[in-house]
Amino acid sequence: MYNLLRTLISFTLLSFSTAFQAHGGPSGGGGQENSCRVYIEEYGLMVSVYQPSVSEQDTYCSTLPAFAESIVVFDIIDRPLRQVPLSIQIAELPNEPDNVDKDEHQHIGKTITAAPFDLHKSGTMRLTFTPEEDLQYAAILTTLDKEGHSQSIDFPFIVGENPDGFTDVKKKLITYLLTLLIVCGYFAFRPKKQPKTEENYPAG
């Protein structure tokens, strides 16, 4: 019984630790700020995504909890990028790229929405799209240099997953393990009944 309790405790703690580290915990190698910052050439941008129907306060990054209207905001960190022609598009990531009509990116499918090349002097760009189930998406940022050469980066989105790392399956598993742990702990540590002796019985 004690070995079973120890195994359950270790597995439950491991489940919490894995989810925490994978989403920017102290040992996870990258927090929310790092994961939301992207670079094209030497210029940095900050990505913020809002899903008003899910939460009016929360801001998301590359992981979006719902297939709902999503407002994607790009804030230019390095001011020189405001003087460089920049375009942004939101496009599908097809499951089978070879069978999909492609844009200029080989692994990118249909464009959902786009902001054409422009000098974004305000430093902020905003696109809105509504992801569909069974599809994934990416933002493609492209700059043009003085000679007209382009350079692009992709910023993929994971849609339909809770950003805190605890998916519904993980939550159910952890709930089950905690319940089992409590039940086993109760039977393992409950007070043992004292055996009845002749002293417990009234004299006949």
Secondary structure as GFF3:
##gff-version 3
##sequence-region A 1 204
A	DSSP	alpha_helix	2	22	.	.	.	ID=ss1
A	DSSP	alpha_helix	32	35	.	.	.	ID=ss2
A	DSSP	beta_strand	37	40	.	.	.	ID=ss3
A	DSSP	beta_strand	43	50	.	.	.	ID=ss4
A	DSSP	beta_strand	63	64	.	.	.	ID=ss5
A	DSSP	beta_strand	70	76	.	.	.	ID=ss6
A	DSSP	three_ten_helix	79	83	.	.	.	ID=ss7
A	DSSP	beta_strand	86	93	.	.	.	ID=ss8
A	DSSP	three_ten_helix	97	99	.	.	.	ID=ss9
A	DSSP	beta_strand	111	118	.	.	.	ID=ss10
A	DSSP	beta_strand	124	129	.	.	.	ID=ss11
A	DSSP	beta_strand	136	144	.	.	.	ID=ss12
A	DSSP	beta_strand	150	159	.	.	.	ID=ss13
A	DSSP	alpha_helix	168	189	.	.	.	ID=ss14
A	DSSP	three_ten_helix	198	200	.	.	.	ID=ss15
###
